[in-house]
Amino acid sequence: MAVAKNKAQQSAAAQRPSDPADDKKAKDQSAAPVADLAKSEELAAYRDMLLIRRFEEKAGQMYGMGLIGGFCHLYIGQEAVVVGMQMALKKGDAIITGYRDHGHMLAAGMDAKGVMAELTGRAHGYSKGKGGSMHMFSAEKGFFGGHGIVAAQVPLGTGLAFASKYRGQDTVSLTYFGDGAANQGQVYESFNMAKLWSLPAIYIIENNQYAMGTSLKRASATIDLYHRGAAHGIPGQQVDGMDVRAVKAAADQATKWCREGNGPIILEMMTYRYRGHSMSDPAKYRTREEVEKVRSEHDPI
């Protein structure tokens, strides 16, 4: 009888429908496109990522020497996200992000010397030495900050998308924010407005697994953040944010979607930061082995 009961359980398990979320996730991962980059594009992406990496390493060193004051959040490990997205943009597109912003500035084409000048409080910095790490802007490059308040850039990025549509421009707005900011209420107010008015807004969630020192699994009831727009009818996609080619492919699709007038879209970039949340964070909430495993197996450069 035990054998018969076991067979019945196995049969029932085989007939039981699988979880649609699991099926969708497996399908998304298996079918994820990768851009076929020309050699010149690969070299350009490599140079841009390496520039960001070396810039951030030097910024960290100078912070330790007391030459940079205030807050300083490094982008080391996440370089492929912003470089891959930037490759799909054209002149007139807008970019806005939070406080981990040095990489976004450099990818947008802002001068590394001007960014470093701002970090060190010099008058020829992008905000005349008065903004520091989190508050730099360049209208010429379409970069609208650099914002120190968690998720404050999301409604502003939505406003940039509104401006594009209001003016009848064929441009898009890229709004970057982290997995921690994904739980802020103003994010969902922005999602609702963007969908209601069918705005050309691309929301990029840079999921580096930790909101300051808290693991995403401990802070969010749902950890597949690309589904966060489902209540508003906004499509989403999860992307390997450690592969610049995968990011470029997702960026091509998202910009095409928005330029064709289909409204907003969400891209969840699965990435990882090697340093602490900021220069003052010893990152004791994770093991050294965890960081080294990502460095050795999934480094974007």
Buried (B, 14 or more C-beta within 10 A) or exposed (E): EEEEEEEEEEEEEEEEEEEEEEEEBEEBEEEBBBBEBEEEBEEBBBEBBEBBBEBBEBBBEBBEEEEBEBBBBBBBBBBBBBBBBBBBBEEEBBBBBBBBBBBBBBBBEBBBEBBBBBBBBEEEBBBEBEBBBBBBBBEEBBBBBBBBEBBBBBBBBBBBBBBBBEEEEEBBBBBBBBBBBBBBEBBBEBBBBBBEBBBBBBBBBBBBBBBEEBBBEEBBEEBBBBBBBBEBEBBBBBBBBBBBBBBBBBBBBBBEBBBEEEBBBBBBBBBBBBBBBBBEBEBEBBEEEEBEEBEEEBBBB
